[in-house]
Amino acid sequence: MLTPAQRQAFADDGYLVLPGFNSPEEIAAVCERARALVDAFEPDARTGVFSTHDQAGRADAALIASADAVHCFFEEEAFGADGRLVVPKAQSINKIGHALHDRDPVFRRFSHGPRLAALAADLGLERPQVWQSQVIFKQPGIGGEVRWHQDATFFVTDPVSVTTFWFALEDAALDNGCLWVEPGGHRGARGVLRERFVRDGQRLRIERLDSTPWPDTGTAVPLPVPAGTLVLFHGLLPHYSAANRSPRSRLAYTLHVTDGRAAYAASNWLQRSGVGGLD
């Protein structure tokens, strides 16, 4: 499916942007479904707040429980000092995860098919396994920053194999928190795994592995893309998104896919049985 030039660009840069991958009708269907899931969501004691600054210290049980289910997670800034929501519920959700591709029929259709399987094959994933899916809302005004990180931190395999499929469900721009990436940051001296997210029983923690500094917006490049775009990136590619202070949300959907030939770490936070492919 990919041209030789596209495959080489992915190998060199660690990411590839495919505009118009999904039709407006496909995008509308999953956006409608995501909003319906939020509308039906009733918070309870297991509901968590998602933060990339303090992942291991917040709602470990909720995150672990979501590995094979469909759970909503709040934005950090959705609550006031009194613990009450300061925005309507529809504007309070950070993300829905992490088994939409298996557990929800609308997202299952969106997450599978011959085109996605062909892309995986072109990227060298001979036995693609979809471990995680999530809708990321990046809510207007309160959408939280996602700090610099590598997705291989959360899906350690030997050798490194995780590849991210990032679908723009709404336009992503500089003012509403589009992705930033470090071209080529997945290889050479920069392409080292800096952290891993470890599960120890029912507790989760970040383990520092390497002191290589993260890039900044002076050396990285932004990826503003319209809705319908698919961005592919290597698991070691450093990437980031700023907080959304605009009046527009930045809805996206992601799949994290590994190669079944690689050993999946028993210490990874997400553990599931019967992990399926993309076709």
Buried (B, 14 or more C-beta within 10 A) or exposed (E): BBEEEBBEBBBEBBBBBBEEBBEEEBBEBBBEBBBEBBEEBEEEEEBBBBBBEEBBEBBBEBBBBBBBEBBBBBBBBBBEEEEEBEBEBEBBBBBBBBBBBBEBEBBBBBBBEEBBBBBBBBBEBEEBBBBBBBBBBBBBBBBBBBEBBBBBBBBBBEEBBBBBBBBBBBBBBEBBBBBBBBBBBBBEEBBBBBBBBBBEEEEBBBEEEEEBEBBEEEEBEBBBBEBBBBBBBBBBBBBBBBBBEBEBBBBBBBBBBBBBEBEBBEEBBBBBEEBBBBE
